[in-house]
Structures are given as structure tokens and as C-alpha cells.
Amino acid sequence: MKKSWMVGMVSAAVAAGVMSGCQEADGHSGSGKDEEPYTMTMVIAGTRQRGEARVEEKINEILLRELNMKLDLVILPWESRNRELQLMLTGDEKIDCFYTGYADAIQYMKKGQIVDLSGLVRDYGANLKRIFREEDLEGISVDGFVFGVPAHCEGVSVPAVFMRKDLVEKYHIDVTKVHSPRDLEPIFALVQAGEPDMTMLFSNGSVNGPLYRLGSAAYDPLGDGIGVLMDPADSTEVVNLYETPWYRDTAGMLYEWYKKGYLSREAATENRGWDAELRTGTVFSMITGDHPGILSELESSTGYEFVAVDFARQGIRRSNYYGDIIYCIAQNSENPAKAMQCLDFIYGSEEIMNLLNWGVEGTDYVFTDEENGLITFPDGVDAYTVDYSLNLAWELPNQYLSYLWEGSDPGVYEEMGEANRRGAASRAFGFLFDSTGLEVQEAAVAAVCDRYAPSISSGAVDPEAYLPRFVEELKQAGVDDIIKAKQEQLDAWLLAREEEKGDR
């Protein structure tokens, strides 16, 4: 196995745990080679891949040999994943495990659409228990119901602008003069004058849009992103995000850029992900989270090189640090024990992680430095023609087992771990909000957000005109009830933590 580049991030116990986890799970589940292989359906989000069937075949060679199981990978498009996943969960379609975030997972739990993982992790989570502390696994729970297990991935990033390197050089842009988003305005004006058909900044109203990405250093979303902590390293006051000066000013800045033609005219309704947009070659820049290795990720995803400028000195370990990217097991699963057995195996399998993320060696990628796990496209293949290149290691179970793209620092995972540890911890780090009893208000607030937030947050409309209406309808929908309950729960959680410290 090519894992010298993982030293320091993935322990020897984890690497060895592939087989021990397999043996432990086999012992509990009673899987045998004479049984009919169980097929685990795994649902993730991303761009559908032409070579998916070919990659699944390779994955299943491993799973059949080790677990007498198979994998059915389902990739839902980013723009429709929540809707399609909900249909799968509410119908009778077979689904075993799926990727989501904790705020959505709690809703699935309330609807009886996912199973409690506490016993399953105990019995079949050998690799999970080697990677995570017990309290981190048990922390993704409400009243003892463990609703998901965390992906092992980068957890802290800082908001940054990423500009096409070829255009930065063409227009002699001095990136050292960029310290805040406002400093981008003269750059956008310069590049737009020379490239009038280009969009200056990728924008949409989703969590991948510039407003919410800039928010990663401004507030802790406390799950749903409605009642938030501004200045989370020091403050514990829960406020309505959409009433804050920060939201109003940031949305106003984007609206100014929209009027100047820097953003797409379809920003409010843009559903395609940033990778698809940047791959077209018609977008100059985007704002997202900067973390070790991202420049190589962008190049392999889009075919372009980028220059990054950070807008913050350090990231924030927010309340949902371990719950931001989690895997749940659906109530629709025909055998939750086997689903957990297979999922846990993937957490410890370098082979399967790289098949899922990069495809098949020699066809979809080749090594440029096998000792350090660095890869690139084979001759004659690029980001546009590759048959399979998911390139979403952060979304998959164990990012730290994934190979790195050519040009990456071989020590990037050590750097990532250090960045995670160095990030300023939110005062609410580890807190999970339980909205039981507020289902009516939540549904009404969500409907109001769906009407207003995409347009305002993307910069497509004037916040001075629409924001007062938005806030008023949120209040009518019961947003203050949600914020009050969240504040009460947070206060109680903080008090319990202080009392626990005093007892030690």
C-alpha cells in the first residue's frame, strides 16, 4: 500500500483495522461466503461519472473477497440532491447509507427515516472507533439516538478568493493588495474590461455561494444557520443571521457587484456547482474555503490553475465540526448491520477510498510519485475527458486515505490536521440543537427562507428592498421561538459543561 505519505494522520491501528474490523463485523453479522452477497446502496452528492459501473466492478471485487458484499453507488446531482434523497427516504426505494449534514439528519430522525447507530457502531465500527474518540462518535446524537457518523476530513478552513492564475498574470494583478472582499472591485473592473463575456465571480444562493463562504469566519451557524453566534470565539448570544449588520452589508456588496455585471445574471437560480461553472472557462474567480491542498484540487477539477488570497487569519471550529459531513443509515435499509459493516470497512480501506474518489489506476489516473501518493491524469486524458474523477475526498468516509493531486505537498494531511487543531474554537463547539416541538415553526421558517434567501444571498436583489420583508415574514413564521429555544439549550449546555469541569 502506498501510505508513507499518511504517516502522522492515520495511525497504524487504522491501517491495520481494515482486516480486524472485517473479522469483528463478520463475527457479529454472521456473513458467510455461502450466503447471497448483500448489496449496500450508498448515496452521495456530486457530478455523475461515465465510468461509474467500471469503478463499482473494481470495488466489488474487494468487497466480495473481504465481506461477501457489493456496493451500489448512487451519485445525486448537487442541485437536486436534497429533493431526490427525500424521495428515496419517503418511498420504498432501497437505500442503505447516505451523506448529509446534521441539521438535515435530525429532521430525517424525527420522521423515522434513519436508524439509531449507537449499537451498530459498538458492534461493527472497528475502524470508526480507531479514528474517532468515543465522545466524538456519541456526540452526534439527540437523547442518546446516534443519527450519524462523521466523515474523517478537513474540518477548518478560511474564506478566500480564488482567481484564475492565467488572468492574474495576463492583467498583472498584484494580489498582495487584496485584504478584504472590497479590494476585489478594481480587479473585477480591470478583468471585465478585457474579458467582457466572462463572469467575474461565481455566485449562487446556496451554502456554496460567496456570502455563506465568507460567513465561515464570521459566525457559527449552530446547525440550521438561522439562529447563529456572531463572533463565536467570544460570544454566546444567539441572534437571527438575517437581522445582523454583517448579513445586510455582505448582501449589499454582492448586489452592487451584480448591478455592475460581475456576477451571473442567473445567480439566484444557478444550480450548478462551482466546479462545473469554472470548468467552462467563463468564470474568473470564486470565494470558498482555503485549506491545505485545495489549489491542486481545483486544478484537477477544473483544468485551470488558481491563485488564492485569504480573508481571515484562521478558521473556526464551529459547533457542528463533527456533524457537518456525516453518514446516516436509512430506515429503508434491508440490513443495517451489514450496511454499517460495509461503511466501516470503507473508512479503513485505502483501495476503496481511492477507487471512489479517483477511479481506476492506469485508466483514470496514474502515479507521478507513488511513494508519496501523488497522482495525475494519464496521457491523453484531462479534466474534461476523464471517465471517472469524483474528486470529493472530503465528502467520502475517510479523506486521509485519498491520494493527492500532482503539485500537492506530500505533507498536506499533516498540515490539514494542524489547521483543524489551530482553528479558534467556537464557544458552542460540540453543541447540537434539538428542535423537537418546533416542527411547525421550522417548516414555516424554511418556506420563507426558500422564498427570499437565494435571491438576497446571491446578490441578485437589493437587500434594502427585500430584507425588511424577509425578516418580518420570518418573525411571523416563528423564527424567534426557534432562536429562544436554541439560546436556552445552549445556555444549559454551557452550564453543564462548566459544572462537569468543576467536578473533575
C-alpha positions as CSV (number, residue, x, y, z in Angstrom):
1,M,0.0,0.0,0.0
2,K,1.3,3.5,-0.8
3,K,0.8,5.1,2.5
4,S,4.1,6.6,3.6
5,W,2.5,10.0,2.9
6,M,-0.2,9.3,5.5
7,V,2.2,8.9,8.5
8,G,1.1,11.1,11.4
9,M,-2.5,11.5,10.2
10,V,-3.8,7.9,10.1
11,S,-2.5,5.6,12.8
12,A,-1.1,2.2,12.2
13,A,-4.1,0.9,14.1
14,V,-6.4,2.4,11.5
15,A,-4.5,0.9,8.6
16,A,-4.4,-2.5,10.3
17,G,-8.1,-2.1,11.3
18,V,-9.4,-3.0,7.8
19,M,-9.0,-6.7,8.4
20,S,-9.7,-6.6,12.1
21,G,-12.8,-4.6,11.5
22,C,-13.8,-7.1,8.9
23,Q,-13.3,-10.0,11.2
24,E,-15.1,-8.3,14.1
25,A,-18.1,-7.5,11.9
26,D,-18.2,-10.9,10.3
27,G,-18.3,-12.4,13.7
28,H,-21.3,-10.4,14.7
29,S,-23.3,-10.4,11.5
30,G,-22.9,-14.0,10.6
31,S,-21.8,-13.2,7.0
32,G,-20.6,-16.2,5.2
33,K,-19.2,-17.0,1.7
34,D,-22.1,-19.3,1.1
35,E,-24.7,-16.6,1.6
36,E,-26.0,-14.4,-1.1
37,P,-23.9,-11.3,-1.3
38,Y,-25.6,-8.2,0.3
39,T,-25.5,-5.1,-1.8
40,M,-25.2,-1.8,0.1
41,T,-26.6,1.2,-1.6
42,M,-24.5,4.3,-0.8
43,V,-25.9,7.7,-1.8
44,I,-23.6,10.7,-2.1
45,A,-23.7,14.0,-4.0
46,G,-21.6,15.1,-6.9
47,T,-21.2,15.0,-10.7
48,R,-22.3,11.7,-12.2
49,Q,-19.4,9.8,-13.7
50,R,-19.4,8.0,-17.0
51,G,-17.2,5.3,-15.7
52,E,-19.2,4.6,-12.5
53,A,-20.1,1.0,-13.4
54,R,-16.5,0.1,-14.3
55,V,-15.3,1.5,-10.9
56,E,-18.1,-0.2,-9.0
57,E,-16.9,-3.5,-10.5
58,K,-13.4,-3.0,-9.1
59,I,-14.8,-2.0,-5.7
60,N,-17.0,-5.1,-5.6
61,E,-14.0,-7.4,-6.3
62,I,-12.6,-6.2,-3.0
63,L,-15.9,-6.3,-1.1
64,L,-16.9,-9.7,-2.3
65,R,-13.5,-11.1,-1.3
66,E,-13.4,-9.5,2.1
67,L,-17.1,-9.1,3.2
68,N,-19.1,-11.1,0.6
69,M,-20.8,-7.8,-0.2
70,K,-21.3,-5.4,-3.1
71,L,-21.6,-1.6,-3.4
72,D,-24.2,0.2,-5.4
73,L,-23.0,3.8,-5.6
74,V,-25.7,6.4,-6.3
75,I,-24.4,9.9,-7.1
76,L,-27.1,12.6,-6.9
77,P,-26.6,16.0,-8.6
78,W,-25.8,18.8,-6.2
79,E,-28.7,20.9,-7.5
80,S,-31.3,18.3,-6.7
81,R,-29.7,16.0,-4.1
82,N,-31.9,17.1,-1.2
83,R,-35.1,16.6,-3.1
84,E,-34.1,13.3,-4.6
85,L,-32.8,12.0,-1.3
86,Q,-36.0,12.8,0.4
87,L,-38.0,11.0,-2.3
88,M,-35.8,7.9,-1.7
89,L,-36.3,8.1,2.0
90,T,-40.0,8.5,1.9
91,G,-40.6,5.9,-0.8
92,D,-39.8,2.2,-0.7
93,E,-36.6,2.6,-2.8
94,K,-33.6,0.6,-1.4
95,I,-31.1,2.9,0.3
96,D,-28.6,1.9,3.0
97,C,-26.3,4.8,3.8
98,F,-26.1,8.4,2.6
99,Y,-24.1,11.6,3.1
100,T,-25.8,14.6,4.7
101,G,-25.3,17.2,7.4
102,Y,-26.5,17.1,11.0
103,A,-29.3,19.7,10.6
104,D,-31.0,17.6,7.9
105,A,-30.2,14.4,9.7
106,I,-32.2,15.5,12.7
107,Q,-35.2,16.0,10.5
108,Y,-34.8,12.6,9.0
109,M,-34.6,11.2,12.5
110,K,-37.8,12.9,13.6
111,K,-39.5,11.4,10.5
112,G,-38.3,8.0,11.4
113,Q,-36.3,7.7,8.2
114,I,-32.9,6.8,9.7
115,V,-31.8,4.3,12.4
116,D,-30.0,4.7,15.7
117,L,-26.3,3.9,15.1
118,S,-25.2,3.6,18.7
119,G,-25.4,-0.2,18.8
120,L,-24.2,-0.6,15.3
121,V,-21.1,1.5,15.9
122,R,-20.4,-0.5,19.0
123,D,-20.7,-3.9,17.2
124,Y,-19.4,-3.1,13.7
125,G,-17.5,0.2,13.9
126,A,-13.9,-1.1,14.4
127,N,-12.3,1.4,12.1
128,L,-14.6,4.3,13.3
129,K,-13.5,3.6,16.9
130,R,-9.9,3.7,15.9
131,I,-10.2,7.0,14.1
132,F,-12.5,9.0,16.4
133,R,-12.8,9.4,20.1
134,E,-15.8,7.8,21.8
135,E,-17.2,11.1,22.8
136,D,-17.0,12.4,19.2
137,L,-19.0,9.4,17.9
138,E,-21.5,9.6,20.7
139,G,-21.8,13.4,20.3
140,I,-23.7,13.2,17.0
141,S,-26.9,12.3,18.9
142,V,-30.1,13.5,20.4
143,D,-31.3,11.9,23.6
144,G,-28.9,9.0,23.0
145,F,-30.1,8.4,19.4
146,V,-26.8,8.5,17.3
147,F,-28.1,9.7,14.0
148,G,-24.8,9.7,12.0
149,V,-21.1,9.0,12.0
150,P,-18.6,11.8,10.9
151,A,-16.5,11.8,7.8
152,H,-12.8,11.9,8.6
153,C,-11.9,15.1,6.7
154,E,-10.7,18.6,6.9
155,G,-12.8,20.5,9.3
156,V,-11.5,24.0,9.4
157,S,-10.9,26.4,6.5
158,V,-10.7,30.2,6.0
159,P,-12.7,32.2,3.4
160,A,-10.6,33.1,0.4
161,V,-10.9,34.3,-3.2
162,F,-9.5,32.0,-5.9
163,M,-8.6,33.8,-9.1
164,R,-7.6,32.2,-12.4
165,K,-3.8,32.3,-12.5
166,D,-3.6,32.9,-16.2
167,L,-5.7,36.0,-16.0
168,V,-4.0,37.3,-12.9
169,E,-0.7,37.1,-14.9
170,K,-2.3,38.5,-18.0
171,Y,-3.5,41.6,-16.3
172,H,-0.6,42.0,-13.9
173,I,-2.8,41.8,-10.9
174,D,-1.0,42.5,-7.6
175,V,-2.7,40.1,-5.2
176,T,-0.8,41.4,-2.2
177,K,-3.2,44.4,-2.3
178,V,-6.2,42.2,-1.6
179,H,-7.1,42.1,2.1
180,S,-10.9,42.1,2.0
181,P,-13.6,41.3,-0.5
182,R,-14.0,45.0,-1.2
183,D,-10.4,45.0,-2.6
184,L,-11.6,42.8,-5.4
185,E,-13.7,45.6,-7.0
186,P,-10.9,47.2,-9.1
187,I,-9.6,43.8,-10.1
188,F,-13.1,42.8,-11.4
189,A,-13.4,46.1,-13.3
190,L,-10.0,45.5,-14.9
191,V,-10.6,41.9,-15.9
192,Q,-14.1,42.6,-17.1
193,A,-12.9,45.4,-19.4
194,G,-10.6,42.9,-21.1
195,E,-12.9,39.8,-20.8
196,P,-16.4,41.3,-21.3
197,D,-18.0,37.9,-21.8
198,M,-16.7,36.4,-18.5
199,T,-18.4,36.3,-15.1
200,M,-16.1,37.8,-12.6
201,L,-17.3,35.9,-9.5
202,F,-19.2,32.6,-9.2
203,S,-22.3,33.2,-7.1
204,N,-25.5,31.4,-6.1
205,G,-27.8,31.4,-3.1
206,S,-26.7,28.1,-1.7
207,V,-24.2,27.3,1.0
208,N,-21.5,27.2,-1.7
209,G,-22.2,30.9,-2.7
210,P,-19.8,33.7,-1.7
211,L,-22.0,35.1,1.2
212,Y,-22.1,31.8,3.1
213,R,-18.5,31.0,2.4
214,L,-17.5,34.4,3.8
215,G,-19.6,33.6,6.8
216,S,-17.3,30.7,7.7
217,A,-15.1,33.2,9.6
218,A,-17.9,35.4,10.7
219,Y,-20.4,33.2,12.6
220,D,-21.2,29.8,13.9
221,P,-24.4,28.6,12.2
222,L,-25.4,26.4,15.1
223,G,-26.8,23.8,12.7
224,D,-29.6,25.4,10.7
225,G,-27.8,28.8,10.0
226,I,-30.8,30.8,11.2
227,G,-30.1,31.4,14.9
228,V,-26.3,31.9,14.9
229,L,-23.4,33.1,17.0
230,M,-21.6,36.1,15.6
231,D,-18.1,36.4,17.0
232,P,-18.4,32.7,18.2
233,A,-15.0,32.5,19.9
234,D,-16.2,35.1,22.4
235,S,-20.0,35.4,22.2
236,T,-22.7,33.0,23.2
237,E,-25.7,35.2,22.2
238,V,-27.9,33.5,19.6
239,V,-29.2,36.0,17.0
240,N,-31.1,35.9,13.8
241,L,-28.5,35.8,11.0
242,Y,-30.7,37.7,8.6
243,E,-31.1,40.6,11.1
244,T,-27.4,41.2,11.5
245,P,-25.5,44.1,10.0
246,W,-22.9,41.6,8.6
247,Y,-25.6,39.8,6.5
248,R,-27.1,43.1,5.3
249,D,-23.7,44.6,4.4
250,T,-22.4,41.5,2.7
251,A,-25.6,41.0,0.7
252,G,-25.4,44.7,-0.3
253,M,-21.9,44.3,-1.5
254,L,-22.9,41.4,-3.7
255,Y,-25.9,43.3,-5.1
256,E,-23.5,46.2,-6.1
257,W,-21.4,43.6,-7.9
258,Y,-24.5,42.2,-9.5
259,K,-25.5,45.6,-10.9
260,K,-22.0,46.1,-12.3
261,G,-22.3,42.7,-14.2
262,Y,-19.6,41.0,-12.1
263,L,-22.0,38.2,-11.2
264,S,-24.0,35.9,-13.4
265,R,-27.5,37.3,-14.2
266,E,-28.8,33.8,-13.2
267,A,-27.1,33.9,-9.8
268,A,-30.3,33.5,-7.8
269,T,-31.4,30.4,-9.7
270,E,-27.9,29.0,-10.5
271,N,-28.0,25.3,-9.5
272,R,-24.7,24.0,-11.0
273,G,-21.8,23.6,-8.6
274,W,-18.7,25.8,-8.8
275,D,-16.7,23.1,-10.4
276,A,-19.0,22.8,-13.3
277,E,-19.1,26.6,-13.8
278,L,-15.3,27.1,-13.5
279,R,-14.7,24.2,-15.9
280,T,-16.5,26.1,-18.7
281,G,-13.7,28.7,-18.6
282,T,-16.2,31.6,-18.4
283,V,-15.7,32.4,-14.7
284,F,-12.7,34.4,-13.4
285,S,-13.0,33.7,-9.6
286,M,-14.9,32.2,-6.7
287,I,-14.9,32.5,-3.0
288,T,-14.7,29.4,-0.9
289,G,-12.8,27.9,2.0
290,D,-9.0,27.7,1.7
291,H,-7.3,24.7,3.2
292,P,-4.1,22.7,2.6
293,G,-4.1,21.1,-0.9
294,I,-7.1,23.0,-2.4
295,L,-5.1,24.6,-5.3
296,S,-4.3,21.1,-6.6
297,E,-7.9,20.0,-6.1
298,L,-9.2,23.0,-8.1
299,E,-6.7,22.3,-10.9
300,S,-7.7,18.7,-11.2
301,S,-11.4,19.6,-11.0
302,T,-11.5,22.5,-13.5
303,G,-8.4,22.2,-15.6
304,Y,-7.2,25.7,-14.5
305,E,-4.6,26.9,-12.1
306,F,-5.7,29.4,-9.4
307,V,-4.2,32.0,-7.1
308,A,-5.7,32.2,-3.6
309,V,-5.9,35.2,-1.2
310,D,-7.3,34.5,2.3
311,F,-9.7,36.9,4.1
312,A,-9.1,35.6,7.6
313,R,-6.0,34.6,9.6
314,Q,-7.6,31.4,11.0
315,G,-10.7,29.3,10.7
316,I,-13.3,28.5,13.3
317,R,-14.0,25.1,14.7
318,R,-17.7,25.5,14.7
319,S,-20.4,23.8,16.8
320,N,-21.1,21.2,14.1
321,Y,-17.4,20.4,13.5
322,Y,-18.1,16.7,13.6
323,G,-21.6,16.9,12.3
324,D,-21.1,18.9,9.2
325,I,-20.4,15.9,7.0
326,I,-21.9,12.7,8.3
327,Y,-23.2,9.3,7.1
328,C,-26.6,8.0,8.2
329,I,-28.1,4.6,7.7
330,A,-31.7,4.7,6.3
331,Q,-34.7,3.0,7.8
332,N,-35.2,1.6,4.3
333,S,-32.0,-0.5,4.7
334,E,-32.7,-4.2,4.4
335,N,-29.9,-5.0,6.8
336,P,-28.5,-2.0,8.8
337,A,-25.8,-4.3,10.4
338,K,-24.3,-5.2,7.1
339,A,-24.6,-1.6,5.9
340,M,-22.6,-0.5,8.9
341,Q,-20.1,-3.3,8.4
342,C,-19.5,-2.2,4.8
343,L,-19.4,1.5,5.7
344,D,-16.9,0.9,8.4
345,F,-14.8,-1.2,6.0
346,I,-14.6,1.8,3.6
347,Y,-13.3,4.0,6.5
348,G,-10.3,1.8,6.7
349,S,-9.8,0.8,3.1
350,E,-7.3,2.9,1.1
351,E,-8.1,0.9,-2.1
352,I,-11.8,1.6,-1.9
353,M,-11.4,5.2,-0.9
354,N,-9.3,5.9,-4.0
355,L,-11.5,3.9,-6.3
356,L,-14.4,6.0,-5.1
357,N,-12.6,9.3,-5.4
358,W,-10.2,8.9,-8.3
359,G,-11.3,5.8,-10.3
360,V,-9.0,3.1,-11.6
361,E,-5.3,3.4,-11.7
362,G,-3.9,3.5,-15.3
363,T,-7.3,4.5,-16.7
364,D,-8.5,7.5,-14.7
365,Y,-5.2,8.4,-13.0
366,V,-1.5,7.5,-12.9
367,F,1.1,8.0,-10.2
368,T,3.7,10.7,-10.5
369,D,5.2,9.9,-7.1
370,E,4.0,6.6,-5.9
371,E,5.9,6.7,-2.6
372,N,4.1,10.0,-1.6
373,G,0.8,9.1,-3.2
374,L,0.8,11.8,-5.8
375,I,-1.3,11.3,-9.0
376,T,-2.3,13.0,-12.3
377,F,-4.2,12.2,-15.4
378,P,-2.9,9.6,-17.8
379,D,-1.5,10.8,-21.1
380,G,-4.3,11.9,-23.4
381,V,-6.8,12.4,-20.5
382,D,-7.7,15.7,-18.8
383,A,-10.4,17.1,-16.5
384,Y,-12.8,17.3,-19.4
385,T,-12.3,13.8,-20.9
386,V,-11.6,11.7,-17.8
387,D,-14.2,8.8,-17.5
388,Y,-14.2,8.9,-13.7
389,S,-12.8,11.5,-11.3
390,L,-15.2,12.3,-8.4
391,N,-12.5,14.4,-6.6
392,L,-14.6,14.8,-3.5
393,A,-12.4,13.1,-0.8
394,W,-13.8,15.5,1.9
395,E,-17.3,14.1,1.3
396,L,-16.2,10.4,1.4
397,P,-15.8,8.5,4.6
398,N,-12.0,9.0,5.1
399,Q,-10.3,11.8,3.2
400,Y,-6.9,11.0,4.8
401,L,-6.7,7.8,2.8
402,S,-7.1,9.5,-0.5
403,Y,-4.2,10.1,-2.9
404,L,-3.1,13.7,-3.6
405,W,-3.1,15.5,-6.9
406,E,0.2,16.3,-8.5
407,G,1.7,19.5,-7.1
408,S,0.3,18.9,-3.6
409,D,2.6,18.9,-0.7
410,P,3.0,15.3,0.4
411,G,2.6,16.5,4.0
412,V,-0.8,18.1,3.3
413,Y,-2.8,15.9,5.6
414,E,-0.4,16.7,8.5
415,E,-1.0,20.4,7.6
416,M,-4.7,19.8,7.5
417,G,-4.7,18.2,10.9
418,E,-2.7,21.1,12.3
419,A,-5.1,23.6,10.7
420,N,-8.0,21.8,12.4
421,R,-6.3,21.9,15.7
422,R,-5.2,25.6,15.3
423,G,-8.7,26.9,14.4
424,A,-10.3,29.1,17.1
425,A,-13.0,27.0,18.8
426,S,-16.5,28.4,18.9
427,R,-17.9,28.7,22.4
428,A,-20.5,26.3,21.2
429,F,-18.1,23.7,19.9
430,G,-19.8,20.3,20.3
431,F,-23.3,21.8,20.8
432,L,-26.2,20.3,18.8
433,F,-29.6,21.9,18.8
434,D,-32.7,19.8,19.3
435,S,-35.7,21.4,17.7
436,T,-38.3,18.9,19.0
437,G,-41.6,20.7,19.5
438,L,-40.7,23.4,17.0
439,E,-41.6,21.5,13.8
440,V,-44.3,23.9,12.8
441,Q,-42.1,26.9,13.1
442,E,-39.2,25.2,11.4
443,A,-41.4,24.3,8.4
444,A,-42.8,27.8,8.1
445,V,-39.3,29.5,8.5
446,A,-37.8,27.1,5.9
447,A,-40.5,28.1,3.5
448,V,-39.8,31.8,4.0
449,C,-36.1,31.2,3.6
450,D,-36.7,29.3,0.4
451,R,-38.6,32.4,-1.0
452,Y,-36.1,35.1,-0.1
453,A,-32.6,33.8,0.9
454,P,-31.4,32.6,-2.5
455,S,-32.1,35.9,-4.2
456,I,-30.7,38.1,-1.4
457,S,-27.7,35.9,-0.5
458,S,-26.6,35.6,-4.2
459,G,-26.7,39.3,-4.7
460,A,-29.4,39.2,-7.3
461,V,-31.8,41.6,-5.5
462,D,-31.4,44.8,-3.4
463,P,-31.4,43.8,0.3
464,E,-32.6,47.3,1.2
465,A,-35.8,46.5,-0.6
466,Y,-36.3,42.8,0.3
467,L,-34.5,42.2,3.6
468,P,-37.1,44.0,5.8
469,R,-39.9,42.0,4.2
470,F,-37.8,38.8,4.6
471,V,-37.2,39.4,8.3
472,E,-40.8,40.3,9.0
473,E,-42.1,37.1,7.4
474,L,-39.5,35.1,9.4
475,K,-40.9,36.6,12.6
476,Q,-44.4,35.8,11.5
477,A,-43.3,32.2,10.8
478,G,-41.9,31.8,14.4
479,V,-38.2,32.4,14.0
480,D,-38.0,34.0,17.4
481,D,-39.4,30.8,19.0
482,I,-36.6,28.8,17.4
483,I,-33.9,31.3,18.5
484,K,-35.2,31.5,22.0
485,A,-35.2,27.7,22.3
486,K,-31.7,27.5,20.8
487,Q,-30.5,30.1,23.3
488,E,-32.0,28.2,26.3
489,Q,-30.5,24.9,25.1
490,L,-27.1,26.5,24.5
491,D,-27.1,28.2,28.0
492,A,-28.0,24.9,29.6
493,W,-25.3,23.0,27.7
494,L,-22.7,25.6,28.6
495,L,-23.7,25.4,32.3
496,A,-23.5,21.6,32.3
497,R,-20.0,21.8,30.8
498,E,-18.8,24.2,33.5
499,E,-20.3,22.0,36.2
500,E,-18.6,19.0,34.6
501,K,-15.2,20.8,34.6
502,G,-15.8,21.7,38.3
503,D,-16.4,18.1,39.2
504,R,-13.0,16.9,37.7
